[in-house]
Amino acid sequence: MIGVYYIVHLKNDISHLYRKSDRVVDTNGEEEFKWKKIEALSPADFTFPVDQKAVEVFLSLFDQEG
């Protein structure tokens, strides 16, 4: 398994460009690409422990920079 995370800085809100129909359905359930503000990000948003830990580390680094 591999996790890929992006930090994106945008000039305009693009949330209207993404709809429920943009989902990628997997044989083990549903996967969904989501845009979230860093302030709204939580380890609970992720299913796998490795992703939850990655988000915890990322948030701690983001807090140090902020």
C-alpha positions as CSV (number, residue, x, y, z in Angstrom):
1,M,0.0,0.0,0.0
2,I,1.2,3.5,-0.7
3,G,-0.2,6.8,0.5
4,V,0.2,10.0,-1.4
5,Y,-0.6,13.4,0.2
6,Y,-0.5,16.8,-1.4
7,I,-0.4,20.4,0.0
8,V,-2.1,22.7,-2.5
9,H,-2.2,26.5,-2.3
10,L,-5.1,27.9,-4.4
11,K,-6.2,31.4,-5.2
12,N,-9.9,30.4,-5.6
13,D,-12.3,27.9,-4.1
14,I,-12.5,24.8,-6.4
15,S,-14.9,22.7,-4.3
16,H,-17.7,23.2,-6.8
17,L,-15.5,21.2,-9.4
18,Y,-15.8,18.0,-7.4
19,R,-19.0,16.0,-7.1
20,K,-20.1,12.6,-5.7
21,S,-19.7,11.3,-9.3
22,D,-15.9,11.8,-9.1
23,R,-15.6,8.8,-6.8
24,V,-13.4,5.8,-7.8
25,V,-15.1,2.6,-6.8
26,D,-12.9,-0.2,-5.5
27,T,-13.7,-3.9,-5.1
28,N,-13.2,-3.6,-1.4
29,G,-15.5,-0.6,-0.9
30,E,-15.3,3.0,-2.0
31,E,-12.3,5.3,-2.3
32,E,-12.8,9.0,-2.7
33,F,-10.6,11.9,-3.5
34,K,-11.3,14.7,-1.1
35,W,-10.2,18.3,-0.8
36,K,-9.9,19.4,2.9
37,K,-8.5,22.4,4.5
38,I,-5.6,21.6,6.8
39,E,-7.5,23.1,9.7
40,A,-10.3,20.6,9.2
41,L,-8.0,17.5,8.7
42,S,-8.2,14.8,11.3
43,P,-6.7,11.3,11.7
44,A,-10.3,10.1,12.1
45,D,-10.8,11.0,8.4
46,F,-8.6,8.0,7.4
47,T,-9.3,4.3,7.5
48,F,-5.8,2.8,7.8
49,P,-3.6,3.3,10.9
50,V,-0.6,4.2,8.7
51,D,-2.6,7.0,7.1
52,Q,-3.8,8.2,10.5
53,K,-0.2,8.3,11.8
54,A,0.9,10.1,8.7
55,V,-1.7,12.8,9.3
56,E,-0.7,13.1,12.9
57,V,2.9,13.7,12.0
58,F,1.9,16.1,9.2
59,L,-0.3,18.1,11.5
60,S,2.4,18.4,14.1
61,L,4.9,19.6,11.4
62,F,2.3,22.1,10.1
63,D,1.7,23.4,13.6
64,Q,5.4,24.0,14.0
65,E,5.6,26.0,10.7
66,G,2.4,28.0,11.4
